[in-house]
């Protein structure tokens, strides 16, 4: 029993000591700085995270561009931008985004299936950080065939000027 309690105490002590901030000394004024390794700065800011296409006609692709900003002090690399299905296609630059610069992720939806839709796009950046975008709307069925004949055109053709 004593070994079990001692083991639990040792494991708890180790876990608590790893959760504490690390103290770094040095620099010009030799002041101590607290660094918490568990916290990472979120450097990718999105102007908006969701877009509603409202109603779009069936068979007509729809596009929207999401604007992103690198608020960090170093260049930002988007590792991957992936849609939840094949009907949604994200396009983005594989180049790094400079500190303070903006970039665009263009998302296309093919609108082949009739009815409401909601699709998620996942952005992976800085190796392990992620953000999600969402597009939604309703696809309405386009009428079959061409437009009906216009009787007024036949009337105009018969008139002479």
N, C-alpha and C positions, 0 to 999 in steps of 0.2 A: 504494500500500500504506500509506504514511504517513497519507494522508487517511482511510482506512478505520479504522486503529487510533485516530487522533485522534477520529474521529466516535464510535466505540464507547466510548472513554474519556469523552467529553463526555456521552453519553447515560447512562452508568453513574453519573457524578458527579451528574447531575441527579436520577436516580432515588433515589440514596442520600440526597441532601439533602432530598428531599420526604418521605422515610420517617422523618426525625428529628423528635423532639418539638419543639413550638413553645414558646418561652420568653415568658411574659407577666410584665411587671413592673408594680408599682403596688400599690394597696391601702393599708391603713392603715400597715403596717409596711414598705412598699416591698420586700418579699421577692419573689424570682423564683419563679414557679410553672411547673412543667412540665405541658404539656397535649399529649396524644397525639391528634390528630384522627382517627386510624383506629379508636380504641377507642370504643365507645358502651356506655353502661351499659344492662344488660338490666333493665328496670323491671317487666316482666310476669312474675309468678310463678304457676305452676299448682299447685294442690293435688295433682292427679293428671293424667297425660297419656293414660291408657288406661283403658277400662272394658270388662269382659267380661260380656255379658248372659247367658252360659251358654246355656241352651235356652229359646227363646221360641216360642209357638204361631204357626203361619202365620196371617196375616190380622189379627193383633193388634199394633198399633203399640207400640213400646217407647221409653221416654225415659230420659235420664240428664242430670243437671246437673253441669257442670264448674265448679268454683269458681276464680276468678282474683283476684289481688291486685296492686294498683299499689304497688310498693315504692319508687317514685320520689318526688321532691319537688314535682313539678308534675302537673296532671291528665293522664290518659292517655286517648287516643281510639282505639277499635277501628275501623279503617278498613273492614275486611271480614272476614267469617267465611264460608268457602266449603267445601262438602262435595265429595267426589270424584265423587259421582253424585247423581241426582235422588231416589233412595230414602232419602237421608239429609237431614234438614232442621235446620239450626242456627237458633236464635233467640237474639238478644242485644239489649241496650239500646244505642241509638245515642247515648245521653248519655255525656259524659265521666265517667271514673272518677276521683274525687278522690284525692289523694296519701294513701296508707295505707288506702284503702277497698277493699272487696271487691265483686265482681260475679259474675254467673252466666251461663254459656252453656249453654242447654238444647239438647240434641241428640236428635232423634227419628229412629227407623228404622222404615219401614213394614212390614217382615217379610212381603212378598208372595211372595217366591221361597223355595222350600224349599232347605235346605242351609246349609253354613257361609258366613259373611260376615266381612269385615274392611274397614272404611271409614275413610278419613282425612279429617279436617277441618282446614283451614289457617286460622290467625288471622293477619291482617295488621294491624299497629299501628305508630304513629309513622312513618307513610308508607312505610317500607321494611323494617321488621323483621317476621319471621314466626316462628310456633310452630305445631306440629302436635299434634292430638289424634287418638286412635284409638278406635273402637268395634269390637267383634267379638262373635261368638257363633254359634249354630246355630239355624236355624229348622226346627222339626219340623212335619210335615204333620198338620193337624187331621183327625179322622175325617170322612168324608162323611156327610151327613144328620144326623138327630137321634139321640138316644140310643136304644138298643133298648128295646122294651116291657118293663115290669116286671110279671111274673106275680103277684107278691105283692100288688100294688095291686088286681088283679081279685079275688083271694081276700078281701081286706078289704072290698071293696064288697059281696060276697055275704053276708057275716056280718051278723047283726042283733044289736043290743045291747039 
